[in-house]
């Protein structure tokens, strides 16, 4: 059982981090199992609310891949991915927007508010927050998958200045008003860069980046961007981890101080990363 003295020690350990990060913006990509498991979900939401109360300005970008896939199965559509990106035809885009904006975003806002935060839900279409165009890597047609061309973060900054927690769904607007599905990791990296965030933190379903995914002892606590791209070239980083690494690289290039890929399955992993000396997961560095 934790003693009173040990609890006090935890607070003392956190004090220099609280002082350092007071008033700073953290962009948090929330997704994976941490969104689906009720206990983990509550822990993440409490962590985010706590950050706001101690003076940190969290901005949440949420995913929703499993929920979109489940809804597609209900209407008889199979999901297909290319390098971690969902191939999105017109019907899939409509369903994705319905799930991301109409359900997940509203549910998260309600839960944050119930835990004492002040959350406001947005999509990338609000205030032209995220402007995108069609993304076709190598000429491959992925449908309504978007590549961010402009970010207008003024709305997020204004909300954060007033004590709100912005919660952003990864749907962008095209120049013709069309909707684009954008990978949530990519959106988080773009917003972190545009807002001059202190940290980009990506929650995922593994402990971090490992040289051997089957061997937790190969976890890399720190990984340079150049080495990360080399591991992608070797096929040791693949699938959905690629957009995460690319988001971190983009954020670092644009001046974000720290980027982290951490295990969202661990209770209060956000607090462990931010306020303890050991941290958790993998820190991507320039």
N, C-alpha and C positions, 0 to 999 in steps of 0.2 A: 504493500500500500504506500502511495506517495506521501511523504511527510510534508508538514507545512513548510519546513526549511527548504525542501527540494522544490516545492512549488514556487517559493520566493526566488530560488536560484534560476528557475526557468524565466521568470520575469526579468531578472537582472541580465541574463544572457541576451534577452530580446531588446533591452533598452538601447544599445548603440545602433541597432538596425532600425528601430522605430525613429530615433533621432535622424538618422541618415536619410530615411525614405519619406519623412514627413513632407506632405505637399507634392510628392512625385506621382506620376501617372504610371500605372501598371496595366498592360493589356493582357488579359487572361483568355486563352482559348479553352473553352469548356466543352468536352465531348467524350465519346467513348463510354466505357462501363460506368464511369462516375455519374453519367446522366441517367442511367437505367436502374442502378441499384439504389433503393430508397435511403439506406443508411449513408452511403457515400454521397448521394445527392444533398442530403441535409448537411453533411459535414462541409462540403464545398461551399454551399450557400452561407453557412455560418462563418466560414473563413473570409468570404468576400465581404460580408457585412462588417465583420471585425476590422478588416483593413480600412473600410470607410470611416469607422468610428475613431480610429487612431490617426487619422489625417492623411492616409494614402488614398489616391484617386483611382479606384479600379474601373476599367472598362471591360465588359465581358462580351466575347464573341462566341456564339454557340454553334455547334454542329447539329447533326440530326440524321446522319447516314443510316443507322439501323432503323429508325422510325420511317424514313422515306422508303427504304427497301421493303419494310413490312407492308406499308400502304400499297406499294406497287404490286406486291404479291397478291394482295386482296383484290386488285382489279385485273389480275392475270398477266402482269408484265414482269419480265425478268430484268435484273440489274446487270449492267456490264460496265467494267472499269478499265481505263487505260492509264497506267502509271499513277494509280490512286485517284483518278478523276472519273466521276460518273458520266457516262455517255447520256446526254439529256435531249430527247426529242421534245416536241411541243407538249405532248400529253404529260411526259415526265416532269417538264418544267412547271406545269400547272400544279401537279401533285406536290412537287418539292416546295413550291411557294406556299401552298396551303398548309403543309406540315410545318415548315420552318417558321413562317410568319404568323399563320393563323392559330397554331397550337403550341409548339414548343416555346416560342418567344413569350407568348402571353402567360403560359404556365410558369416560366422562370421568373418573370416579373412579379407575378402574384406571390410566389414562394419567397422571393427576396423581401418583398414588402411585409409578408407575414412574420419574418424573422427580424423585423425592426429596421430594415434598410428602406431606401427610397429609390426604387428602380423605375426606369422608363424604357419601354420597348421600342426598337427601331428596326427597320431594314435598311439596306444600302440605298433604297430608292427614296427614302425620306431626306429632303433637303439636298438631293443629289450627292448624298454622302459618298457613294461608290458608283463611279461611272465606268462602264466596261464596254468592250467590244468582243466580238466572237473570237474564241481561242481555238486555233487549229495547229497543234504542234506537229511539225513535220508534214503539214498538209492534210493531216487526218481530221475528218469532220466529226467533232464530238457533240454536235448539235448546239443547244443553248448553254454551253459552258463559256463563261466569260473570263477575259483577261482584264484586270484593272488598269485603266488608263488615267484616271484622276480620282483624287480623294479630297473631299471638302469637309474637314473635321470640325468646322466652327460650331455646329450644333452639339457635338459631343463635348467640346471644350466648355461651352456655355452651361450645359447640364452639370458637368463635373464641378464647375465653379460654384454652382448653387447647391452642392451637396448630394446630387443625384448619382445613381449608378446606371450608366447607359448599358443596355443589353441589346446587342446587334445581331440580327439574322443575316446570314451570308447570301443575300440576294441583291444583285446590282442592277442598275438601270442602263440601258443602251441609249445611244444618241437619238434613236427613233422612239424611245419610250418603252421598248421591249424589256422583258425581264431576262436576267442571266443568272445561272447557277454558278457560284464561285466557291472554290474550296475554302472551308472555314479557316484552315491554317494560313492560307494565302491572305485572306482578309485580315486576320489578326496581325500578320507581319506588316501589311500595308498600313493599317491604322497605327500600329506602334511607331512606324517610321514617320508618318504624317503628323503625329501628335508629339513627337520628341519624347517618347516614353522612356522611363528609366529601365523598365524590364518588360520583356515579352516572355510569358510563361505559357507553355502548351501542355495541357493534360492529355495523357494518352493511356493505352492499356498495357504498357510494358514498363519495366523499371527504368528504362532509358535506352540509350544506344549501346548495343553489345556487339562485340566482334563475332561472337557465336550466340545467336538467339536462344540456343538450347542450354547455354552455360551462363548463369547469372554472375559468375566470378569474372567474366570478361566485360562487365559493365564499364564504360568509359565515363569517368566523372567529369572530365573536361575534354573537349574535342574542337580542334581548329577547323575553320570552314574549309580550307584547302584539303585537309585530311578527310573531311566528311565527303567532299565531292569525289575524292579518290575511292572511298569505300562504295559510293554509288556506282562508279565505273566498274568496280570489281564485283558488283552484284551483292555486296554484303549489307548494304542499305538499299531497300527496295520497297515497292508497293506504297502504302499510305505514309510511310516514314519519309519518303522523298519530299512531298510538299512541306512537311514540318521543317526539314533541314533547310529547304529553299526559303521558307518564311523567315527563319532565324538569320540566314545569310543576308537577305534583303534588309531586315531591320538593322543589323549590325552595320551594314554599308551606309545606311542613312543616319547613323549616329546613336542608335539605341545602345545603352551602356551594357546590358546583360541580357542574354536569351537562354531559356531553360526548357528542356523537354523532361517532364517528370511523370511519375506513375500516379494517375488519378485513382487507381484502385486502393491506394494507401490512405487511410483516414488522416485528414488534416495535412496532406502532403504540401499544400500551399504554405501553411504556417511553418512546417519543417524546413522548407526551402528558403523562405524569406527571413526567418527569425532565429535560426540555429547556426552554429559554426560549421557543422558537418554538411548541411544542405541535403539534397537528395537528387536523384536522376542525373542527367547529363547537361552540363553547361556548354553551349556552343560559343566559341570565342572567335574574334576576328583573326 
